[in-house]
Amino acid sequence: MEIRRLTPEVAVSPQIGVEDLEAIKAAGFRTIINNRPDGEEAGQPDSADVEEAARALGLDFRFMPVISGGVTEGDGDSFAALLDEVEKPVLAYCRTGTRCTALWALARSLRKDEPSEILSTALDAGYQLEGLRPVLEKRSAG
């Protein structure tokens, strides 16, 4: 499991499993968000199994699946609303962490954060999202 911090309140990760949850809790996370649809890849853990184990450890778990390569502005809006309602810090995961980072970037643009800063933060975490720049600029300006 490789956790990458975007902010003190939000981190992303590639796919996690039930076996990772104790370490996630020990790292101080309070909420887990799964942005990966079930059945996307053979052998990936079922969201319900991860949720059950997370809740047994006292962690909140939210399932907000987004199709790989299909992140929309509306998904970013939904992710922003979800971040506003859950206890932090949050760990969001998908197959590689890229989808979660794109959702976070879109959410930050709603708050009028500077697109260059958003993209720099993503890149520092290992995610190149330069293709989102025009959308982030439009949303940050709007």
C-alpha positions as CSV (number, residue, x, y, z in Angstrom):
1,M,0.0,0.0,0.0
2,E,1.4,3.4,-1.1
3,I,-0.3,6.4,0.5
4,R,0.4,9.8,-1.2
5,R,-0.7,13.0,0.6
6,L,-2.2,15.8,-1.3
7,T,-3.1,17.9,1.7
8,P,-3.1,17.3,5.4
9,E,-6.7,16.3,5.1
10,V,-6.7,14.2,1.8
11,A,-4.5,11.4,0.6
12,V,-4.8,9.0,-2.3
13,S,-3.7,5.4,-2.8
14,P,-3.7,2.6,-5.4
15,Q,-6.1,-0.3,-4.6
16,I,-6.2,-1.3,-1.0
17,G,-7.4,-4.5,0.6
18,V,-8.8,-5.6,3.9
19,E,-5.3,-6.4,5.0
20,D,-4.3,-2.7,4.8
21,L,-7.1,-1.3,7.0
22,E,-5.3,-1.5,10.3
23,A,-2.3,0.4,9.0
24,I,-4.7,2.9,7.4
25,K,-6.4,3.4,10.8
26,A,-3.0,3.6,12.6
27,A,-1.9,6.3,10.1
28,G,-4.8,8.4,11.5
29,F,-7.3,8.2,8.6
30,R,-11.0,8.5,9.7
31,T,-12.7,8.0,6.3
32,I,-12.0,5.9,3.3
33,I,-13.4,6.7,-0.1
34,N,-13.4,4.0,-2.9
35,N,-13.5,5.6,-6.4
36,R,-13.1,2.3,-8.2
37,P,-16.1,0.4,-9.6
38,D,-16.4,-3.2,-8.4
39,G,-15.4,-5.7,-11.1
40,E,-13.1,-3.4,-12.9
41,E,-10.3,-5.9,-12.8
42,A,-10.2,-9.6,-11.9
43,G,-9.0,-10.2,-8.4
44,Q,-9.7,-6.7,-7.0
45,P,-11.3,-6.7,-3.5
46,D,-15.1,-6.2,-3.5
47,S,-16.0,-2.8,-2.1
48,A,-18.6,-4.3,0.3
49,D,-15.9,-6.5,1.9
50,V,-13.5,-3.6,2.4
51,E,-16.4,-1.5,3.7
52,E,-17.5,-4.1,6.3
53,A,-13.9,-4.5,7.6
54,A,-13.3,-0.7,7.7
55,R,-16.5,-0.1,9.6
56,A,-15.6,-2.9,12.1
57,L,-12.4,-0.9,12.8
58,G,-14.4,2.3,13.3
59,L,-13.6,3.9,10.0
60,D,-16.2,5.6,7.8
61,F,-16.3,4.2,4.3
62,R,-17.9,5.7,1.2
63,F,-18.3,4.2,-2.3
64,M,-18.2,6.7,-5.1
65,P,-17.2,4.7,-8.2
66,V,-16.0,6.5,-11.3
67,I,-15.1,4.8,-14.5
68,S,-11.4,5.0,-15.4
69,G,-10.7,7.7,-18.0
70,G,-14.3,9.0,-17.5
71,V,-13.9,11.6,-14.7
72,T,-16.3,14.4,-15.3
73,E,-16.8,17.9,-13.7
74,G,-19.9,16.5,-12.1
75,D,-17.9,13.8,-10.5
76,G,-15.6,16.5,-9.1
77,D,-18.6,18.3,-7.7
78,S,-19.8,15.1,-6.1
79,F,-16.4,14.5,-4.6
80,A,-16.2,18.0,-3.2
81,A,-19.6,17.5,-1.6
82,L,-18.5,14.2,-0.2
83,L,-15.3,15.7,1.2
84,D,-17.3,18.4,2.9
85,E,-19.5,15.9,4.8
86,V,-17.0,13.2,5.9
87,E,-14.6,13.2,8.9
88,K,-11.0,13.8,8.0
89,P,-8.3,12.9,7.2
90,V,-9.6,11.0,4.2
91,L,-7.9,8.3,2.1
92,A,-9.4,7.9,-1.4
93,Y,-8.4,5.0,-3.5
94,C,-8.8,3.6,-7.0
95,R,-6.6,1.4,-9.2
96,T,-3.6,3.7,-9.2
97,G,-4.7,6.8,-7.4
98,T,-5.0,8.9,-10.5
99,R,-8.8,9.0,-10.6
100,C,-8.9,10.1,-7.0
101,T,-6.3,12.8,-7.6
102,A,-8.3,14.1,-10.6
103,L,-11.5,14.2,-8.5
104,W,-9.6,16.1,-5.8
105,A,-8.2,18.5,-8.4
106,L,-11.7,19.2,-9.7
107,A,-13.0,19.7,-6.2
108,R,-10.2,22.1,-5.4
109,S,-11.0,24.1,-8.5
110,L,-14.5,24.7,-7.1
111,R,-12.9,26.5,-4.2
112,K,-11.1,28.7,-6.7
113,D,-7.6,27.3,-5.9
114,E,-5.0,28.3,-8.5
115,P,-4.8,25.6,-11.2
116,S,-0.9,25.7,-11.2
117,E,-0.9,25.0,-7.5
118,I,-3.4,22.1,-7.9
119,L,-1.4,20.6,-10.7
120,S,1.9,21.0,-8.8
121,T,0.5,19.3,-5.7
122,A,-0.7,16.4,-7.9
123,L,2.7,16.1,-9.6
124,D,4.5,16.2,-6.2
125,A,2.4,13.2,-5.3
126,G,3.3,11.4,-8.5
127,Y,0.2,12.2,-10.6
128,Q,0.6,14.2,-13.9
129,L,-2.8,15.9,-14.6
130,E,-1.7,18.6,-17.0
131,G,-4.5,17.5,-19.3
132,L,-7.0,18.9,-16.8
133,R,-5.5,22.4,-16.9
134,P,-8.1,23.9,-19.2
135,V,-11.0,22.5,-17.1
136,L,-9.3,23.7,-13.9
137,E,-8.7,27.1,-15.3
138,K,-12.4,27.4,-16.4
139,R,-13.7,26.2,-13.1
140,S,-11.4,28.4,-11.0
141,A,-12.3,31.5,-13.0
142,G,-16.0,30.8,-13.0
